[in-house]
Amino acid sequence: MTTLPSTIHEWVTFLETQDVPVLRRTFLELEKLRPGAERISASELAAIVLRDPLMTLKLLRLANSSRRGRLSNEITSIEHAIMMLGIVPLFKHFSSLAVLEDMLAQQEQALNSVRQVFSRALHAAYQARQWALQHQDIRVEEVYISALLHDMTNMMLWIYAPQRAQEIRATVQREHLYYGLAHEKLMGFPVADFRAALAAAWRFPDMLAELVDCRNAGQPRAQGVLLAVSISHLAERGWYGTQMDAALEAMADTLNLSLDETILRVHQSAVAAARHWEWYGVTPAAAWLPMLPGAWEEAPAVPAAESSGEEAGREDAVCLMPNRAGLRSVMEEINAHLDASLDLNEMMRLILRGMHEGIALNRIVFMLLTRDHAHLKAKYAHGVPPGSPLQRLEISLHTPNLFSRLLEKMQGVWFSAANAGALAPLIPPDVRQAIGEGEFFAMSLFVHGKPVGLFYADRKHGECRLDERSYLEFKKLCVRAADGLAHLARK
């Protein structure tokens, strides 16, 4: 097709004539079952169909197109569709299926992109199913299917107009727009209208059409679908960030659960979806989940020059998920040991664990003030690779700078794009070279009114952004650390 459609009507007319493909894995699984079709249950067949968004779409279209009369019941579940159509007739109807991987064999980027959309759709469906189960919804599969097919317009573009899909993606990245705004800018109409038009043309049941329409977000079930879709999108960029925090808090509100319990269930749903990763051949979002809390791998309070970079290497591409419960546990443990029952190494180990596991900070360095108050020298480090200048970080205080100012009283700073113009000139060039470009937190530590050192922390200056909540928690933990060290000083 040399000229792309320009209006919604033209796009829908074009897509109605296309033979929608299925995943090769779907094709192979169905072929395995074909010889024994008479002995297969509807639930067995439905389990295969529901892992493939487009096979789900094909079966729903077929079932609802076969309904007799306008007053017959809409078919909103795959198992119901299979029972109505019959398993043996279904295998005959789908005797020749177009395979996605064959269709896009010469378009590797488009194939990888649509696989990613499929994987994300399954993740969204699992999150939506958890939402429906918690709400004791009696039609869980409707919610599941709505999340699975929510991004059907994006799937269609990657399959039938990959150049346009790539243009939308590039616009999102270049102009930092939401997908919907970029879609409307390039397509000339809202994605919600496109989705609704396709749903009508493909004879979606009214209930499913309503659930995939983002304009119905005020309805509880539609809100559950949209939250699930939002979490699946955000998780592809990492499990930490202000947007993910907001989505999780909104999910907690709709589930009427605590934030910690909600996070646990969201993670469990992500892992459940990830078990089917081989269907899509792309890395599932659950791969970016942080390790579960466990034994602290580093030796307690090793000198900076000896700190291990093994864990840091594993986290280069990972935005860690904060563990609020873990942070509270560290705070409580410091409180419990204000009797000086921990030595300095043990106390520092506890503080570093709180910053890393609790607040999800990747690189953390504690710099000790020298006796002559002339320098800050790295003493303890976490997440700093071997050979990194951060291991040997030393800041001269002979000349006034950002860090000497912090040592005037116990105070912190969040160096960010918003204040870089004013603060960047205050960072010595050798320090900037050691820590790299990007945002960081820093806070001085005072014990009995006297400066003892300074904490530095960042998220490796990648896509894992710092945020207001993390900064507040960082400062609180530094204050708690000062309390703990103050009791050690009396020992």
N, C-alpha and C positions, 0 to 999 in steps of 0.2 A: 504494500500500500504506500504510494508515493506521497499522497497528501493526507494529513491527519484530519479527522473530523474537527469541527470548530464549535459546535453547539452541543448542549446536553442531548438533545434529540438525535443528532447525528452520531454521537458516541454510543448511545444506547442501541440505536439501530444497527450500527456496526458490530457491537459486541454480541448482540442477539444472534448474529449469523455465525459466530465462531464456535468451534468445537473445543470447549474448555478442557484443558489437559489435567492429568492427575500425576502425582509423584510416582517415580518408578517403583519405589518401595510398595506403594499402594497396589500398583499393577501386579507386582510379583506375589504379594500376599493373596490377592484375589485369585490369581492363577493357581496357586497352591490349593485353594479351597474349591475351585471349579469342579474337579472330578467327583467330589463328594457333596455337591450342593444340596442333595436331598437330606443329608444328615446334619446340616449346619443349623444352629439356632440363630434367631434374629439378633440376639445380644452379642454373639460372637462376631457376626458380620458388622454390626454397628460399631464395635470397638475398633475395627480397622478403618471404617469410613470416617469416624470422628477424629482421627489423627491427621486427616488431610482436608484442609479447608475447601478446596475446590471439588473433591469427591463429595463432601457434605453438601456443597452447593448444588452439584449435579443431581443428587438424589432428591433433595428437597424440591427442586424445580420439576423434576419428573413426577413426583408424588402429587404435588399441588396442581400440576397441569392435568393430571388424570382424575381429579375429583369430578364427580358427577353432580351437576347442579350447583347453583350459587348458595344454596342453604346447607350443603354438606360441610362437615367439620373441617377446619383447617388442620393441616398436618404440621406439627411443630417439633416433632422428635424423629430421629433417624430410625429408631426401633419401630415406631408406629408406621413410618413410611415403608420399611421393609416388610412388615406384616401385611400391610395393605396391598402392596404390589406383588408379593410372593417372591421367595428366594430364587427358585429355579427361573421364573420369568425374568428376574433382575439380571441373573448371569447371562441370559440370552440377549437381553437388551444391551448390556455392557460387554458384548463379546469382542468389541474392538474399541479400545480406549486410547486416546492420544496421550503420549507420555511427555511430561514437562521437560525432562532432561534431553529427550530427542528433539523436541521443538526448538529448544534454545542451545543446541549443541555448539553452534557457531557464535554464540553471544555469551561468553563466560561471565562477564560482569552482570548482565541481566539475570542470568541463571543464579548466580550467587546472591544477588539482591533479593530475588523473589523467594529463594530458600530462607533467607534471613527473615523476610516478612512472614513466611509460614511458621517458622520457629517461634517468632514473637507472638503470632496469633494463638498458637497452642498454649504458650505461657499465659497469655491473657485469659484464655478459656479456663485454665486450671485455677487462676486467681478468682475468676468470676464464680466458678463452681464452689469454691470455699466460701465465698460471700453468700451464695444461695443456701448452702447447707447450714451455715450459722443462722440464717434467717428462717430456717425451716420452710423454705420455699417448696411447694409440692410439685413444681415443674422446673426442677434444677436444670434439665437439659436445654430448656429454652434460653436460660441465662448463659449457659456454656456455649451454645451455638451462636448466640448473638455476639459474644466476645470473639469467637473464632472467626466470624465473618465481618467483623467491624471494619477491617482494613481491606475489604474486597476490591474497592476501586484502585487502591495502590497496587494490589496484586495484578489486576487487569492491565494497568499501565505498564508495569515491568514486563509483562508477557507480550502485549500487543503494541506497545508504544514505548519501548525502553529508552529511546532518546529523550522523550518528553519526561519520563520518570526521572532520568538522570538530571535534566534541567531543573526540575523541582527540587531534587536533593541538593544540587549545587547552590540554588538560591537560598535554601534553608541555611546552609553552612556559610555562604558568603555574606548574607545580609542578616544572619541571626534571627530569622523569622520562624514562627510556628509553621508547621507543615500546612495547616489550613490556609494561612495567608499566602504562602508561596504557591500553593495549588491554585487559588483563586486568581492570583496575579498572572500566572502563565496559561491557565485553562480558560479564564474568563467567567467562571462561575464557581460558587462555593462547593466544597467537597461534600457537604451535607446534602445539597440538592442532587449532586451526582449519585450519591449513595441511595437516596430516596427514589430517584428515577430508576436505577437499576433494580432495586427491590420490587418496585411496582411492575416493571417489565418482566422480571423473572418470577412473578407471582409468589413473592415471599408472603407467608402468613402475616396478617396485620400485626400480631403481637411481636414477631421478630423484627418487622420493619420499624416498629416503634422503639424497640430496644437498641437497634443499631443507629438510631437518629440521635446525635449529640444534643439536639435542641430539646430533647425530653429529659434533660439531666435532673429536672426537679422531681421526676418520678423515682421512687426508691429503687426499683429493679433496674431502670436505665442508669441510675447513678452508680449502682454496683458494677454494671458492665463498663462504664466509662472509667471508674477508678481502677478496675482490673487492667484495662487497656493502657491507661496512663502509667501504671506501675511497670507493665511489661516494656513500654517504650523507654522509660527512665532507666530501668535496670540494664539495658544494653550499654549505657554510658557509665555504669557503675552504681553501686548500691548506696553511695553516700552523696549528699547534696541537699541544698535547701528545698528544691522541688520534690525530691524523693521524701524528705522529711514531711513536707506538707501533704503529699499523697498518702503516706502512711498514717498520719494523724487524722486525715479525713476518713480513711478506711477504718481506723479505730473507732471513730465517732459513729459510723454507720453500723459497725458490728457490735457496738456497745461493749467493747472490750478495752482492757488497758493497752497502752502503746506497746509495751514489751510483749504481751501475749499476741497482739496483732502482728508484730514483726516476726515472731516465731512462726506463726501460721503462714505468713506471706513467704518466708524462707522455705518452709516445708512444701508449699505449693510449687515454688520455683524448682525445687529439687525433684519433685514428682514429675513435672513437665520435662525436666532435663533428661530423665531416664529414656526418653524417646528421641534423643538427639540424632541417632543414626538415620532416622527417616529423612532428615533435612541436610545432614552433612555440614552443619555450621556449629560454632561454639554456642551453647545455650547460656542464657543470662545467669543461671545458677553457678556457672564456673567462676564468676567474679565475686561470689560470696566470700566473706572472710572466714578464716579458720575458726572453729569453735574454741571458746576459751579453754585453755589447758595449762600444762606446766610451762613456766617461763623458760624459753629455750636458751637464753643467754646466761652465762655465769653471772652471779650477782655483782653489779657495780664493777665491771671490768674497766680498766683505763680506756680512754677514747681510742688510743692507738691500737688496742687489741680487740675492739668490738667487732663482731661478726657481721658481714654484709650478706650472708646467705639469704636471710629473710627479706632483706631489701631487694635483692634481685628478683625474688618471686613477686614482689608487689609493684614493680615498675609500671605495669599497665592496669593496676587495680585501684579503684576508688573504694577504700574500706568502708564498711558499714559500722557506725558507732554502736557501742553496746552500753546503753544507758544504765541497765541493771549492773553491769560490770563496773561502771564508773562509781555508782552509789556504793557498791561493795568495797571498792578501794578507799573511798572517803571514810566509810565506817571503820575499815581496818586501821586506817591512820589514827582515827579517833580512839580506837581501842588500845592503841599502843602509845598514847601520849604519856605513859608512865616510863618512857625510855627503855622499854623492854626489847626494842629493836636497835641494832647498831646502825651506823651510817649507811653501810652497803645495803642492808636489808631495807632501810627506809627509801633509799634511792631506787632500788629495784621495784618497790611498790609504786612509787610515783611514776616511773617510766612506764610501768604496766598500765596505769590509769590513763596516761596520755595516749598510749598506743592503742590499747584495746577499747578503752572507754570512750575516748574522743576521736579515735581513728586518725591520729596524726602519724605520719610515716617516719619522718626523720626528726629525732629529738636529741638535743645536746644540752648538757648542763655545764656551764663555764664557771669556774671558781675564781674568785677575786684573789690575786696574789697578796702576800702579807704587806708589801709596800704600796698596795692599791694602785699600781702602775699598769697592770694588765688583767685581762680576763683570759683564762686558759681553759680549753676543753678538758673536762675531767671524766664525764660519763657520756656515753652516746648509745643511741639505739637506731637501727635501720640505716646506718651509715656504712657504705661499702668499704672494703679494705683499700687503702691508698687514697681515699677521698680527703681533700684538704680540710673537710669538716672535722676529721679525726684529730687534726693538729691545729684547729682553729685557735688563734690568739689575737686578741683585740687590744691594741695599745690605747691607754687612757690619757696619754700625755697631751694629746690634742683633743679638744672638745668634739664629740660626735654623738650620734644617736644613742649609743650604748652608755656612754658616760653620763648623758642626761638621765637615762633610765635609773642609774645608780644614785641619783640625788635623793630619791625616796622610793618606796616600794610601789611600782607602777608598771603598767604594761603598754604595749603598742601592737596594733595590727597593721602591718605595712601592706598596703593594697594600692590598686590603681587609683583609688580616690584620693590618696594622700601622697602618692609617689613624687609628685612635683615638688612638694615641700620637704619631704623626708629623704629622698634619694641622695641629695647632695651631702647629707649628714652621715652617710654610710661610707667608711673608708674603702678605697678601691680594692685593696687586698681582701677585705672582708666580703665585698660584693662578689669578687671572683671565686671565693671559697664557697659561698652559699648558693651562688647562681642567681639568675633573674627570677622574679616572681614574688608572690606573697609569702609572708611568714608572720608568726606570732613571736613576741619576745616579752619577758617580764623579769624584773629584778627581784631578788629574794633578800629580805632583811630578817635578821634574828636579833632580838633584844635591841631593836632600833639601829642596828649596824648592818651595812651591806655585806653579803657573803658571796653572791654570785648572780647568775642570770640563766634563765631557761630560754632556749631557742627551739622553735618547732615549725615544720611546714608539711605540705603534702607533695613534695617533690616538684612543685611548680608545673605540673602537667594539667590535665583536664579536671583533676580533683580539686575543686575550689574550696577555699576557706569560707566560713560563714559566721554570722553573728552569734548563733547559739554555741558553736564550738569555741569561739573566742571567750565568751562568758564562762564556759566550763573550764577552759584552760586557765583563766585567771583564778577561778575558785579553787582549782586543784593546786595552783602555785601558793595561794594563801594557806591552804591546808598543809602543804609541804613545809611552809615556814613555821607553822605551829608545831609540826612534828620535829623539825630540826631544832626548834627553840628548846624543846624538852630534852633533846639529846645534848644540847650545850650545857645543861645543868648537871648532866650525869657525872 
